[in-house]
């Protein structure tokens, strides 16, 4: 659909635009999520379209680059006032053009998926967002696998494991994790890291992510070990092929609140080992 605003142009955002970004999130019924926006605007590149009326931003998105082999698109939002006028399509088309030959990925809501399919994105999987307080009975899982609080000395090992599992180097994200997250836990076996998980504050919840683990038992133990460190409900996005972990979370107090479709552009499958990748840092960053 052609937009009636031919003069609109995409510009790069900075941290100075954070308040406008969270205002637009609230405008569309999303949480304000200042903490997450701060990470996305520093570790990734935000794009926005200014409202001609001078009332902040009318559209935003964020692209997080993992080098020439993959970039992740997230937080695609258009103000309710300008919805269904072709602005979201224009913004996505510009992002695709700027990406050139770099493959892209995103997590699509049910509302956004038709547009992405029209632009050439294809589905490669899905995830469930679950939320709730983890029941104390789940904490027995932490006793099966040895976990401990991560230290500064663990960061290089976390990055090595993450690169192996994610398939690409995301040091620029993980180096910010100690300051961004309230907790980081690691799992060990014979002195070797076999998994790690972070819990970071978002509104009234703690989001679990990234969650990398050698198997489901280790993933359960990492989640359970995070529980004593917060009185907030947990929220996390688990890839649906991890059926056992999703079932365990639902048995122990969490409920499905949303689902998203994982999609790619110009690449048949996402890199890395998806048997060990249980949850992203955020669906906004891939």
C-alpha positions in Angstrom: 0.0 0.0 0.0 1.6 3.4 -0.9 2.1 5.7 1.9 0.6 9.3 1.8 3.8 10.6 3.3 6.4 10.5 0.6 8.7 13.0 2.4 9.3 10.6 5.4 12.8 9.3 5.7 14.6 6.8 8.0 17.3 8.2 10.3 19.7 6.5 12.8 18.7 6.7 16.4 20.9 7.4 19.4 20.4 7.1 23.2 19.0 10.6 23.0 15.9 9.0 21.4 15.3 6.5 24.2 12.4 8.3 25.7 10.7 8.6 22.2 11.2 4.9 21.7 9.6 3.8 25.0 6.8 6.3 24.4 6.1 4.6 21.0 6.2 1.2 22.7 3.6 2.4 25.2 1.5 3.9 22.3 1.2 0.4 20.8 0.4 -1.3 24.0 3.9 -2.7 24.6 5.8 -2.3 27.9 8.0 0.7 28.1 11.1 -1.4 28.7 13.7 1.4 29.2 16.4 -1.0 30.3 16.1 -3.1 27.2 15.9 -0.2 24.9 19.1 1.2 26.4 20.9 -2.0 25.5 19.5 -2.2 22.0 20.4 1.4 21.1 24.0 1.0 22.3 24.8 -2.6 21.1 22.6 -2.4 18.0 21.5 0.3 15.6 18.2 1.9 16.0 16.3 3.4 13.0 13.3 5.8 13.2 11.0 8.1 11.3 10.2 11.4 13.0 6.6 12.5 13.3 6.0 15.5 11.0 3.9 17.0 13.8 6.9 17.1 16.0 5.5 14.6 18.4 8.5 12.3 18.7 8.9 9.2 16.5 6.1 7.7 14.4 8.1 4.5 13.6 11.1 2.7 15.0 13.1 -0.5 14.5 16.5 -1.9 15.7 19.1 -3.9 13.8 21.6 -5.9 15.8 24.6 -6.9 13.7 26.6 -10.1 14.2 28.9 -9.4 11.3 28.4 -10.1 7.6 26.7 -13.5 8.2 23.7 -12.3 10.2 21.8 -9.3 11.5 18.7 -9.4 13.7 15.7 -7.0 13.3 13.6 -6.2 16.3 11.2 -3.7 17.9 9.4 -2.9 14.6 6.8 -0.4 15.7 4.5 2.2 14.0 2.4 4.7 15.9 -1.2 3.8 16.1 -2.0 7.2 14.5 0.0 6.1 11.4 -0.8 2.4 11.3 -1.9 0.6 8.2 -0.6 3.3 5.9 2.4 1.5 4.4 5.0 3.1 6.8 6.1 -0.2 8.3 6.6 -1.7 4.9 8.7 1.4 3.8 10.8 1.1 6.9 11.4 -2.7 6.4 12.2 -2.2 2.7 14.9 0.4 3.6 16.4 -2.0 6.2 16.5 -4.8 3.6 18.2 -2.4 1.1 20.7 -1.3 3.6 21.5 -4.9 4.7 22.6 -5.7 1.2 23.8 -9.4 1.1 23.7 -9.8 4.9 21.2 -12.5 5.9 18.5 -11.3 8.4 16.4 -12.8 11.1 13.6 -11.7 13.3 10.8 -12.9 15.6 7.4 -12.1 14.2 4.2 -11.6 16.0 1.0 -12.9 14.4 0.2 -9.3 13.3 3.6 -8.7 11.7 4.1 -12.0 10.0 2.0 -11.4 6.8 4.1 -8.3 6.0 7.4 -10.1 6.5 6.2 -13.0 4.4 5.4 -10.6 1.6 8.9 -9.2 1.8 10.5 -12.6 1.5 11.0 -13.8 5.0 10.4 -17.5 5.7 9.5 -19.3 8.9 12.2 -21.5 10.5 10.6 -22.2 13.8 8.7 -20.6 16.7 9.0 -19.8 20.4 6.7 -19.5 23.4 6.9 -16.7 25.9 6.2 -18.0 29.3 5.8 -16.0 32.5 5.2 -16.6 36.2 6.8 -17.4 39.5 8.9 -20.6 39.5 7.6 -22.9 42.3 10.0 -24.0 45.0 9.6 -27.6 43.9 11.5 -26.8 40.7 14.6 -25.9 42.7 15.5 -29.6 43.2 16.7 -29.5 39.6 19.6 -27.2 40.6 20.9 -29.9 42.8 21.4 -32.3 39.9 23.8 -30.1 38.0 26.5 -27.9 39.6 25.9 -24.2 39.0 27.4 -21.1 40.5 27.4 -17.4 40.2 29.5 -16.2 37.2 32.6 -14.1 37.9 34.5 -11.7 35.7 37.0 -14.5 35.0 34.2 -16.5 33.4 33.4 -14.0 30.6 35.9 -15.4 28.1 34.7 -18.9 28.6 31.1 -17.8 28.3 31.9 -16.0 25.0 33.7 -19.1 23.7 30.7 -21.4 24.5 28.2 -18.9 23.2 30.1 -18.5 19.9 30.1 -22.3 19.5 26.4 -22.6 20.2 25.1 -19.3 18.6 27.3 -19.9 15.6 28.5 -16.3 15.4 30.5 -14.0 17.7 28.3 -11.8 19.8 31.0 -10.4 22.1 29.6 -6.9 21.7 26.4 -8.1 23.4 27.8 -10.4 26.0 30.5 -7.9 27.2 27.6 -5.7 28.3 25.8 -8.6 30.1 27.4 -8.2 33.5 26.2 -4.6 33.7 22.9 -5.3 32.1 21.8 -8.4 34.0 21.1 -8.8 37.7 22.3 -12.4 37.7 24.5 -14.6 35.6 24.8 -18.3 36.5 27.1 -20.9 34.9 27.0 -24.7 34.9 30.2 -26.7 35.1 31.3 -30.2 34.5 34.9 -31.3 35.3 36.0 -27.6 35.2 34.4 -27.0 31.8 31.5 -24.6 31.3 28.5 -26.5 30.0 26.0 -23.7 30.1 25.1 -20.2 31.3 22.0 -18.2 31.9 21.3 -14.5 32.7 18.3 -12.8 34.4 17.8 -9.2 33.6 15.2 -6.7 34.9 12.3 -5.7 32.6 9.4 -3.8 34.1 8.1 -6.0 36.9 9.8 -9.3 35.7 13.2 -10.8 35.4 13.8 -12.0 31.8 15.8 -15.2 31.5 18.1 -15.0 28.5 20.5 -15.9 27.0 20.0 -19.5 28.1 22.7 -21.8 26.7 23.0 -25.4 28.0 24.4 -28.7 27.0 21.1 -30.5 27.7 17.6 -29.9 29.1 18.7 -31.0 32.6 21.4 -28.3 32.7 18.9 -25.7 31.4 16.5 -26.6 34.2 19.2 -26.4 36.8 20.3 -23.0 35.6 16.8 -21.6 35.7 16.2 -23.1 39.1 19.4 -21.6 40.4 18.3 -18.1 39.4 15.0 -18.3 41.3 16.4 -17.6 44.8 17.9 -14.4 43.6 14.6 -12.6 42.8 11.1 -12.2 44.1 9.8 -11.1 40.6 8.1 -13.4 38.2 10.3 -14.9 35.4 9.7 -14.3 31.7 11.5 -16.1 29.0 11.1 -17.2 25.3 11.8 -20.9 24.8 12.1 -22.4 21.3 9.2 -24.8 21.0 11.3 -27.8 19.9 12.5 -27.8 23.6 9.3 -29.5 24.6 10.6 -31.0 27.8 11.8 -27.7 29.2 8.6 -25.9 28.2 6.6 -28.7 29.9 8.7 -28.5 33.0 8.3 -24.7 33.3 4.5 -25.0 32.9 4.4 -27.7 35.6 6.3 -25.4 37.9 4.3 -22.2 37.7 4.9 -20.5 34.4 2.2 -20.0 31.7 2.3 -19.2 28.0 1.5 -15.6 27.4 2.5 -15.2 23.8 4.1 -16.9 20.8 6.4 -15.7 18.0 7.6 -17.1 14.7 11.3 -17.2 14.0 11.9 -16.0 10.4 14.9 -15.6 8.2 15.7 -13.6 5.0 18.3 -14.7 2.4 19.3 -17.7 4.5 17.8 -21.2 4.7 18.6 -21.9 8.4 20.0 -20.0 11.3 23.6 -20.8 12.3 24.7 -22.6 15.4 23.5 -25.5 17.5 19.8 -25.2 18.3 19.9 -28.3 20.5 21.8 -26.2 23.1 20.3 -22.8 22.5 17.2 -22.6 24.7 16.4 -18.9 24.9 17.6 -15.7 23.3 18.9 -12.7 25.2 15.9 -11.0 23.8 13.6 -11.7 20.8 14.5 -8.1 19.7 18.1 -9.1 19.3 17.8 -12.5 17.8 
